Amino acid sequence: MSINQNTLASDPSPYLQQHKDNPVNWQVWSKNILETAKKNKKPILLSIGYASCHWCHVMAHESFEDKETADLMNKYFINIKVDREERPDLDFVFQSSFQLFNQAGGGWPLTMFLDENGVPFMGGTYFPKNSQNGLPSFKEVLQNVYDAYNQQKENIIKQKDLIIKNLDLKKNSVLNQDLEPILETSLNYLDPIKGGYKGAPKFPTFNLYETLLYFYNKTKDKKYLDPVALIIKQLCSKGIYDHVEGGISRYAVDENWVIPHFEKMLYDNTQFILLLSKYCKINKDEYFLEKLDQTIQFIKKEFLNSNNLLGSAYDADSDGVEGKYYTYSYDEIKNLKEIEKYFEIDQKGNWEGKIILVEKNKKIPPKEIISELFNIRLKRNKPFFDYKVQLDLNCLWVSSLISASEILKDKKYLKLAEDFYSKIEKLFLDQKAYHSYSKDIVFLEDYAFLINSLLDLSDATMNFKYRNIAKKMTQETINKFYISEKNIFRKNKINSKDLFFDPIEISDNTIPNGNAIMLVNFTRQGLIEEGKKLSSSLNSYLNIYKNYMTTAIKAVDFFNSKVSGKNCNEQGCIKDD
């Protein structure tokens, strides 16, 4: 295997394709390239990102396209590029390693340095081309890391067992704990005025709000509903929502939800549809129903790829400028009739001299205004679309359509859900399930959300063929991912051998945790013995990692409630008189 050339051109990932012309000798992650590093006794520079990541683009333009920087990278390291959406197991392990080393949250781009055996020893996120704001230049980092590795190589390699020990999950067993006090701890961190967690940036942490809504449906206690009502209002009316085309951005930079980080992710928008539809069952406000329908239409139209399934994300940038597609100048919109009646319009703009649309008083603008705003956009280049299809996210889409069909009472959405599942089955399940491109790679979340969508389809259509497929897939999940000695599922297949550490994920990430969803799946299928083991294991982890396991809180309570004979579903329980 040649390590003296860029090999990304042959990989189908849109993210890796963005880097195929870099002067960096990028390699694709594989057992072979790891063996090559070991044979050549060279450390590895691992770069993880995704196609719509703004800061990934910045670092690429500054450093990976720079010949001088690339020469250093090629001289000192074997350089590997990874699409986090293609290999979420790698992202999980190395983000966890970053957090261990730095005692801080990670992000993208993730820049990790591994020894010749593929074990991390140092890491960072974005490094600037030139020193700034206390950060060293990337070239300085490259030189310093290489020097440190050569000087301390023996000690660095010896750290493997210690790193694995620290990455390994800890348990603290307790029986029959009350789950609501654990959840209430999260309430203390929420902003009661602006919604979301206190401070900025603001992320729509759907896992938490889904769980709060579940406990409201169970208890009818408004302390659980009020934060959900507030976040729904902010997400639908502020700048994080695209009032012209529908859908939400990844997060808001400010604490008022006005200035979005403009990339649009499928995983955010499917969860937004799920949460909004469940909330609308409690509050059937036409305003929220309109936002629900608009977002569904946007995803259905704009995320469709050549396989007639959904791609992954839209970039924040167009023509190299963040937010260019979505923002307006005052001159562009000042003459639109009655626009100031519906949107907060300031001649000076509300972000870098441009206007990000924010609604006034939950007023839906007339279609004529929306049409004119859209026509202005039609003159612009759209942001880059990551067309990569992922099994777990497309299954989430199926579930979100079913949930929406229950409140919108429109049979077309249920029909659309069935049609989408048929396409999923044809593409991903013809022989064996797989995650995205490689038919040899699949993850727990793919199976968990597939089974969940099949159970949703079965309940909605009363067609038990879906439940039969779910039963088969559940057994397949157990065979491929379940670690019986730990009573937990691992993230990747048991026979996967290209990582120094076997990943077990119990915390929520950009989507709900696979182990928690599998507990819900066990419960819905009446698999009590399997559920008892998994529930007990998640309970043990909850005592230590509870701040990151909100979906597990919901799943464990759902299981316990069903076992005790209460009339429950995954949205809540009927309150006892």
Beta strands, then each sheet from edge to edge (+ up, - down):
strand 1: 26-28
strand 2: 44-49
strand 3: 78-83
strand 4: 110-114
strand 5: 120-124
strand 6: 251-252
strand 7: 260-261
strand 8: 264-265
strand 9: 313-314
strand 10: 317-318
strand 11: 321-322
strand 12: 385-386
strand 13: 482-483
strand 14: 488-489
strand 15: 568-569
strand 16: 572-573
sheet 1: 1+ 3+ 2+ 4- 5+
sheet 2: 6+ 7-
sheet 3: 8+ 9- 12+
sheet 4: 10+ 11-
sheet 5: 13+ 14-
sheet 6: 15+ 16-
end
